[in-house]
Structures are given as C-alpha cells and as structure tokens.
Amino acid sequence: MSFGGKPLTKADLARRERIHAGHCMACIQRGIDLRGQGLVQWHHLLSGGRRIGHQATVGLCCWHHMAEPFFGYSHEEMRPEYGPSLTEGSKPFHAEFGSDATLLAMQNEYLGEAV
C-alpha cells in the first residue's frame, strides 16, 4: 500500500494495526467499547480535502466512518445509540465528537504517543 506514491513505513503499518485493534474514537465517547470485534477502521484526516499523512489517522468504527450499520441493525436503529456518522455529514459528527485535532489528540493518547 502507498500514499502519494510512497510506501507505508514500519511506523505507519504499526499505527494502522494498533488503530484496527483499538477503540473507535466516537464510540468510546459514548461508553461503547468495540475493541477486538473487527469493526474499527483507519480514518485519514484531511486538510483542504486531501489526506495529510498516515500518522494523521484515527480509529472509527464502520458506522462512524462509512455509515455502515452493524449486522442486524438498520440506520434508524444505529443513530440513537451511536450518534451521527461522518459520511452522512461532518458538521453533526464533529459537533458531537470533536474536531479532527481533538480526535487525533485522543487517538494519540490511546496509543501512548506524544500529542
């Protein structure tokens, strides 16, 4: 895998693996722990509509990232418990869960990295 023609570094791969195994930064704010369920995805943060690098990434579950309901749930059943999805609108998502900078700081804290 590459980013802008550059291959992922060992640090990038390690971050991605740890994010996939960890928390959704939105769910954890609602007291929901999805670790180990294979639902957390690697979301790249943007600046000017462009990805800003693999180290500017946060974990979001498939609901919060892509508006994909969990097995057996409809969109209407997901929203009350899990809140807004980023794909369905960044303004409501960020109003509830914080700015990209806030989410990145939270992610780095969970990973034990400098913020």
Helices and strands as residue ranges (DSSP letters): E 2-3, E 6-7, H 10-21, G 27-30, E 40-44, E 46-47, E 50-51, E 57-61, H 62-66, H 75-82, H 90-97, H 100-111
